[in-house]
Each structure stands twice: as C-alpha cells, then as structure tokens.
Amino acid sequence: MNTKEKISNYQLLLAQLEALLEGETNALANLSNASALLNQALP
C-alpha cells in the first residue's frame, strides 16, 4: 500500500468515525463504536 492509498483510507476512516459519533452523547457508546470501527478497518 502506497502513501496515497494510506491517506485515502485514513480519510475514509475519519469520515466513518464522524458519522458514527454524530448525535451520540454517551461517551461509552462512542468509545465502543470507535473501537469496533478500528478493529474492522485496521489490519
């Protein structure tokens, strides 16, 4: 994977995380969702 692909993947990951966190005020739910996303997205 080259640098441009990594940047693109991290930008997508950030957009997905922002969508997951939007409107949720519970910190534990946000941490759980972030953890699940990272678990699926990273090798």
DADA-V681776 format. One record per backbone hydrogen bond with DSSP energy under -1.0 kcal/mol. CO is the residue of the C=O (numbers start at 1). NH is the residue of the N-H. If there is no record, write none. Layout:
CO & NH
CO & NH
This chain:
2 & 6
3 & 7
4 & 8
5 & 9
6 & 10
7 & 11
8 & 12
9 & 13
10 & 14
11 & 15
12 & 16
13 & 17
14 & 18
15 & 19
16 & 20
17 & 21
18 & 22
21 & 24
26 & 30
27 & 31
28 & 32
29 & 33
30 & 34
31 & 35
32 & 36
33 & 37
34 & 38
35 & 39
36 & 40
37 & 41
38 & 42
